[in-house]
C-alpha cells in the first residue's frame, strides 16, 4: 500500500516598494540607469554613513498590513542581519526581526504570518561560465539597486498545491498593484517569491522537513518549481528516504532544482537591534493616512460583484483579480444598461481570451462598444454564434457593433418565410432524423439544427428553430 | 610672535581676531608650523595650505583651526581611523560636526592619531605608531583620542575634536592635562564618524580650558537629519561664567573613588573635593550599585556593535585589499587578517561570540539589562545630586608598553568613565593637579543635556584649581 502525501507550502514574498527614494538614503530608485550612478555614502556603506528611515516606505508597509488584515505594531524596530557578501556593502542588511511592522492577517484562503520592511541588496554580475560567484573569473557589483525598500511578506504554511501557490500569488500581486505600492513585476524582480515546501502523509498533523526554493522568477516557474519539488520529495519518501533541509535553486533553463552550496547558506546572522536607528512609533495620524489611502481591494471587489451584481464566484474573481478587466467591466456595464452578467461572461469567456495579455482598455474594442455589444446579445438581436463573429470583427477593426451586425447581416433571423423555407429543406434532407423526432427522440434534432445554422450562418436562434421544427412535425 | 599666539587659548585667539588685534592667518600659520614639526606622532596628516585671509575669519570661530581625530570623515583628506585597513582612504564627504565647525569658521588644521577604530586607552593600538605624552615622552597620552589630546596639550593645535565611546576623550584629556567633554549621547551628530560602537560613540572637544570646550561644543551640537539618533540641544549653549558652587550637591560614588585608584590620584581627587566645599558646594559619598558591572557590560556591548560595524572592511570597495587571494573567502580573510591590528581582532571575536545564536541572551541581552540598571542608578542619583564626581582615570599616564600585554589592565583605565558612557549622560574631565609630576583628571558628570550647568561647574572649579599646562607646551 502506498502512502498518500499532502504538500505543505509556505511562501516568502519580497516586494520592491515604488517609493521615490531608497529605504535609508535619499538616492532615487533606479530603473536601468548606468551601473553605480544611483549611489551615495549611505547605500554604499561607506565608513561613517548612517541610515535614516524612509517614511513613505513605512506608510506603504502599513498600507500592505491594512490590506492583509494584519495587526499593525504601534512600535517597531530594525535589526541588523549580519553576513558577508559582496552585494551587501555594510556586511549587514537592515531588516526587521522580532518586532516587525505587521503580524498576522489573511489574504484569500492563506493566513499571513508577518510583514516587515528591509533593504534590497546590490546586483552582482559574474563573468565566466559558472554564472555564480564561485568559479567566476571576475565579479562586479552594481549598487543602484542596493537599499531599495523591500517589504517581506511571509505566509503561514497554508498552501497545498503548486497551482494554489500560483493563484494565490496572483491575488497578492493584484492586491499590491491596487494599493499602488509596487510595480509587482516578477520578470523585473520587483516581486520575488521563495517557497518553503514539505510533504506529510495525508491526515498527519506533523510537518515534514522543508526545503527552501529560490529564484522562481515567474508565475509559471513558481508553479513548475514547487511541482518538481513535491515530486522529488514524494519519490524520496516512497523509496524510504528522508528529505534533507536545504536551499534549492530553480534553474529556469532546465526546470530543475539544484542544491546551493551549504557554504553560502550556513549562516548565523547574529541579529541585534540596529543602534543607528530609533524605534518606529506608529502614530494614529499615520494609521489614519494609510486607511484613507486604502482602495477597494480585489477580494472586496469580488465580493461586491457577487453580492450586488449576481456574478458567479468564479467570474467575480476572474474580473477582480485583474484590475484592468475590472475597470473595463465597470465602464462597459455602466452606460447603456447592458446587463452586468452578460457583460461579465462575454468579457471573461470571449473577449479576454481573444486579447490574450493585451489590456482591453488598450484594445480596439471600446468599453462603450462592448457595452452595446452585450446589450445586443442580451436582447437576442444577435445569436451567440453570430455574436462571436461580431466580436472577432470588433477585436480586429473596432467600430460600432450595431453597424457590424447590420452591414454583415448577422442579425438574428426572426421566424418567417425565409427561416420556414430553410427548415423545410433541412427536414427534407434529414428525413430519418425527422422520423426519430416524431417517435419521441428529441436528441435526433441535432443534424437538423446544424443544417439550419449552416444555411443561416448562425443567425437563427436555436430555440426558435426547435420550436418551429416541433410545430412542423405536429408535436 | 608665534609664542604670543601660543599663549592664547582658542577662545582668546577668536576674540582677538574678531577685535582686529590679530590676523586669523597668523594663528593658522603658527599652529600649522608647529603641527608640521610635530615629533610626538600626534598627527596622521597636516594641511599644506594656510588660507590666504584665514578661512571664516568673520565667522564665530574666526578662522582658528581645529585638529580632527582621524576617524572623522573629511572629504578628500585621509580618514583612516588609525587602521591599516583604511590606509590612504579619502572619503567623498565630510562628517557633520566637522562641516559645522568649518561653517562656523574653524578650518581643518590636521588629522590626529588615535587607537585603531578608537579601541584602546593608550594610543598604542594605532597602525601609525604610538603617540607620546608631551609631559613625559616615555609615557602614553591615553586613548583613543591620544593624538588630539597630545596635540592640544603640546600647543600644536589650538583645540581638537575627539570621540568618546567608553572614555576616549576624557581619559586622554586627563593624562595630558587638558579639558575633554563627552557630551550627552545624541547632542552631536555621528554622521561621518567612522563607527566603533554606535550606541555609545559621541564626538566632543579636547581643549586647553573649559571656555574653549564650551565654545567649540557650541558649534558642534544640533539635530542632524542624517543621524536618526541625534537630538536638538535644548536651548542655547552658553559660555561658562560661574565663580561659585553654592548650593550645588556633588555625589561621590564609593564604587568609583576608592579601590583600584592610585594613591596619588586619590590625593589630588580629595584636594579637589575640598575646593568644591570651599566654593560652597556640598560633597557627599553615595552609591552607584551597578557601576562595578559597567566594564563587563561594556566589553560585551561595544565589541558586539563593533563586530558588525567593522564587517564592512572586506576589501571589496575601498581601503586595503590583500594581494594573492584566490577566491572571495580568501580575499575577505586575508584582507581582514592583514588589515586589522590585534586589539581590533580581539574585540571583533568577542563581539561575534556575544551575538552568536545560543549566546545572545546570556551575553548581549544580559549586558543590555546591566546597562539599563546603570542608567537607572544615575537617574536616581540625580534626584539628589546635581553632579557625580570621580577621578577620570585610576592612574596618571603610564609608560609606553607597560600594559600592552595585559588587555584587562588596559581596560581598567576606563573604569570610571564607562558607567557614564553606558548611561548616555555628559561628563567633563578637567585637569586637577599633578601627581608624580603628571596630570590628574577630575571627572564631573551631570544628567542628560545638562552641559550648560556642567561647564559652569567645571569652569568655577578650574579657576579655583589654577592648573598650569604651560610646561607641556614649553617642553614640546
Boltz contact constraints between the chains, C-beta under 6 A:
constraints:
  - contact:
      token1: [A, 41]
      token2: [B, 93]
      max_distance: 6.0
  - contact:
      token1: [A, 45]
      token2: [B, 312]
      max_distance: 6.0
  - contact:
      token1: [A, 47]
      token2: [B, 194]
      max_distance: 6.0
  - contact:
      token1: [A, 48]
      token2: [B, 73]
      max_distance: 6.0
  - contact:
      token1: [A, 48]
      token2: [B, 192]
      max_distance: 6.0
  - contact:
      token1: [A, 48]
      token2: [B, 193]
      max_distance: 6.0
  - contact:
      token1: [A, 48]
      token2: [B, 194]
      max_distance: 6.0
  - contact:
      token1: [A, 50]
      token2: [B, 191]
      max_distance: 6.0
  - contact:
      token1: [A, 50]
      token2: [B, 227]
      max_distance: 6.0
  - contact:
      token1: [A, 52]
      token2: [B, 228]
      max_distance: 6.0
  - contact:
      token1: [A, 80]
      token2: [B, 308]
      max_distance: 6.0
  - contact:
      token1: [A, 82]
      token2: [B, 308]
      max_distance: 6.0
  - contact:
      token1: [A, 84]
      token2: [B, 332]
      max_distance: 6.0
  - contact:
      token1: [A, 86]
      token2: [B, 316]
      max_distance: 6.0
  - contact:
      token1: [A, 90]
      token2: [B, 312]
      max_distance: 6.0
  - contact:
      token1: [A, 91]
      token2: [B, 311]
      max_distance: 6.0
  - contact:
      token1: [A, 91]
      token2: [B, 312]
      max_distance: 6.0
  - contact:
      token1: [A, 92]
      token2: [B, 308]
      max_distance: 6.0
  - contact:
      token1: [A, 133]
      token2: [B, 328]
      max_distance: 6.0
  - contact:
      token1: [A, 268]
      token2: [B, 356]
      max_distance: 6.0
  - contact:
      token1: [A, 268]
      token2: [B, 357]
      max_distance: 6.0
  - contact:
      token1: [A, 270]
      token2: [B, 355]
      max_distance: 6.0
  - contact:
      token1: [A, 272]
      token2: [B, 355]
      max_distance: 6.0
  - contact:
      token1: [A, 275]
      token2: [B, 198]
      max_distance: 6.0
  - contact:
      token1: [A, 275]
      token2: [B, 199]
      max_distance: 6.0
  - contact:
      token1: [A, 275]
      token2: [B, 305]
      max_distance: 6.0
  - contact:
      token1: [A, 276]
      token2: [B, 198]
      max_distance: 6.0
  - contact:
      token1: [A, 277]
      token2: [B, 228]
      max_distance: 6.0
  - contact:
      token1: [A, 278]
      token2: [B, 228]
      max_distance: 6.0
